[in-house]
Amino acid sequence: ILREFARAVDRGDCEGSYALLDESVHRRIAEEAWCDERLPQVDEQIDAGFRLEQAVLRGDLAVVHISGSGIDTWTLRRHGERSWRVVAPGENGSFEGRAS
């Protein structure tokens, strides 16, 4: 899911990348704000060519460590029984407060 998210971000696919965000992000950031403000910033933080180093499961959260990208740790939350959604860059990060 993180790589799919990174590919959508790399393509500038606003709708596709927003769909892969966790519901908690949707409650805080409207899709329009994601498209206009956050997506260009996130594009600098993740590259689809990253290398997966380690994923640590903590209940319904996964902390994913990668290399070859602007930010090397991402948090995902379980979405249903077999999928995940992106919560934030970093282990305790947020997409908010990253405006230039």
URBELGI-V157755 format. One record per residue. N is the residue number from 1. PHI is phi in degrees with one decimal (* if undefined). Layout:
n-><N:N>
phi-><PHI:PHI>
//
This chain:
n-><1:2:3:4:5:6:7:8:9:10:11:12:13:14:15:16:17:18:19:20:21:22:23:24:25:26:27:28:29:30:31:32:33:34:35:36:37:38:39:40:41:42:43:44:45:46:47:48:49:50:51:52:53:54:55:56:57:58:59:60:61:62:63:64:65:66:67:68:69:70:71:72:73:74:75:76:77:78:79:80:81:82:83:84:85:86:87:88:89:90:91:92:93:94:95:96:97:98:99:100>
phi-><*:-62.5:-68.4:-61.2:-60.4:-62.1:-63.9:-62.8:-62.8:-59.0:-78.8:73.5:-81.6:-60.8:-61.8:-65.7:-71.1:-63.4:-64.3:-92.2:-85.6:-63.9:-57.3:-62.8:-72.8:-57.8:-68.0:-99.3:-129.3:-69.1:-57.9:-61.9:-65.7:-58.7:-65.6:-79.8:-113.5:-85.5:-54.9:-61.0:-70.2:-65.7:-59.7:-79.7:-98.7:-142.9:-126.7:-62.5:-86.0:-62.1:-109.8:-72.5:-100.4:-165.7:-124.8:-113.1:-85.8:-132.7:68.1:-91.4:-111.8:-125.7:-100.6:-108.3:-101.6:-130.1:-133.3:84.2:-143.7:-62.5:-115.9:-98.4:-135.7:-135.4:-112.6:-123.7:-120.9:-57.6:-128.5:74.9:-85.7:-129.2:-136.2:-138.2:-134.3:-76.5:-95.4:-173.5:-72.8:84.6:-82.2:-128.3:-83.8:-156.1:-79.0:-81.5:73.9:-108.2:-67.9:-82.0>
//
